[in-house]
Amino acid sequence: MDIFELISLKGTSRILLALHRNGQLTYSELVKIIGYSTTTSRALKRLMKLELINRKVLDKDYRPVIYYLTEDGKELVKIIQQLLNFQRKIIEAKKDKTSKQ
């Protein structure tokens, strides 16, 4: 799987960006952000398999699990942010061009 395929998969970029903004989140917090538990679950498994995120059990009895970015995940977020900034520039340039016509 190449990088473009990975970040285009449903929920993947949103999870990475949410973890970047918040530092760490529980599964239920991520579901609220993504909106679908199945999508969130699949994306989390995929991201853990690629070692872009990790999970940690906070309390063995209660079992709250938090997810957080690995160093590779943090690097990927930087790339995603650059792509989003580039996309914004293109959209703004098109708006400016259209409004001048």
N, C-alpha and C positions, 0 to 999 in steps of 0.2 A: 504494500500500500504506500503510495507516495504522499507527500505532505499536503498537496492540494486536495487529494481524495479524502484524507483524514479530516482536514478542517472544514470540508464541505458536508461531512456526515451530520445528520440531524442531532443537535444538542451538544456536539463536541466543542465547538468554539465558545458557545455560551457558558458551558461548565468551566472551561479554562479561564475565561475572562471573569466569571463570578468568583472563582477561587483566588484569582489575582487581586480582585478588589477587596475581598473579605478575609483573605489569609487562609481560613479554613471554614468548612461548612459541613453540616450533617446531611444525610441523605434527604430527609424531609425538607430541609431548607433548599436543597438543590432542586427537588421536585417542584417546589413553589416557583422557582425561577424558570425552569424549563417548561413546566406545565403538564408533562406526561411522565408517569412513573416508569413505563416500559422503555421509553426513549432514554430517560435518565439512567436507568439500570444498564442498558446496553452500552451507552456511551461511557459510563464509569468503568465497566469491565474492559472495554476497548482501551481506554486511557491507562488503566492500571497495567494491562498486558504490555503496552508500549512503554511502561515506566515513566509516564508523563505526570501521573498523580500517584499518591500513596493513600492508604487508609490506616487509621489508628483507632483501636478500641480504647475508650477512655476509662471505663469501669467494667470489670469482668462480670459483675452481677447484673447491672442494669443494661449494659451493652450499647451505650451511645457510641456511634462510630463517626469519626470526622474524616473528611477528605481534604487533602492539601497538595499543592504543586511540588513536584520534584525540581531539581535544578534544570533538567531538560525541559520540563513543562514551563518553567519560567522563561526559558529561551524561546520556546515556541510562542508564548504569549507576546513577547516583543515583536516577533515576526507578524503575528496576527494584527497587532496594533498598527504596525507600519502599513500593512495591506489596507486596513480600514481607513487610515489617514489618506492614503493614496486614492482610495475610492471616493472619499469626501472631496478631495481636490478636483477630481474628474467631474463629479456631479456639480460642484460649484462653478467650474469653468463652463460646463454646458449651459447652466442656468444663466450665467453672465452673457454668453454668446446669444442665447435665445432672447433675452430681454433687450439686447442691443439691436436686434433685427426689426 
